[in-house]
Amino acid sequence: MMEKSLGLLFYLKPAKNDQGEQRFVYLRIRVNGKANEISTKRKWSTTRWNASTNRATGSKKDAKHLVCF
């Protein structure tokens, strides 16, 4: 039987010409070792992002609904 894997990772990625605090939220999808990344087309503040858990911090409504498409 063939083993299959799936991985999802949300992360912040700065725009090439943007030096501000806001970053775009990207999603990296890995299926059987092959990765693709897509933009969620949303921006999020770096001060409200937990890099170790790769998700938004806080209990406000905007943090809970950040990646709802």
N, C-alpha and C positions, 0 to 999 in steps of 0.2 A: 504494500500500500504506500502511496506517495504522501509525504508529509507536506502540509500546506501551512503558510504563516501569513499573518496580516498585522500590520503595525500602523498606528496613527500618531502623529506628532504635530502639535500646534506650536508655532514659534513666531517671534517678532523679527521682521527684517526691514532695515531702513531703506528708504529710496536712495538712489544714487546721488541725487542733488539735494537731499533733505538732511539738515543737521539738527532738527528740532527734537522735541521729546516724543512726538507721536511716531509710531512705527506701524507698518502694515502687518496684519496677522496672516500668516501662511499656514497651510496644512501640507504635511509631507505624508504620503501614503506609500507603504512598502507592502508589496504582495510577492511572496516567494522570493524575497531578496532584491526585487527590482523596485526602485524608488521613483516616484513622480511627486512634484509639488505644485500646488495651486494656491492662488490668492483668494482669501475670503472677501476681498475688496472692502475691508473695514480697517480702521486705524485704532490703535490703543496706546495709552501712555505707558512708558517704560517704568514709571514709578508705581504703577498699579498692576505690574506683571511679575509673577513669581517664576524665575528662570529655572529653579530646581524642579518644580512640578509642571512647568510648561503650561500654565493657565493663569487666568486673570485672578487677582486677589480682591477680596471684598464680598459683601453680601448684598450690595445694591442690585437693583433690577437690571441695570445695564451690564454688570459683570456676569450675571446669571444667563443673560440672553446674548452674550457676545457672539457666539458662533452659531446661533440658530439661523438657518438659511431661510 
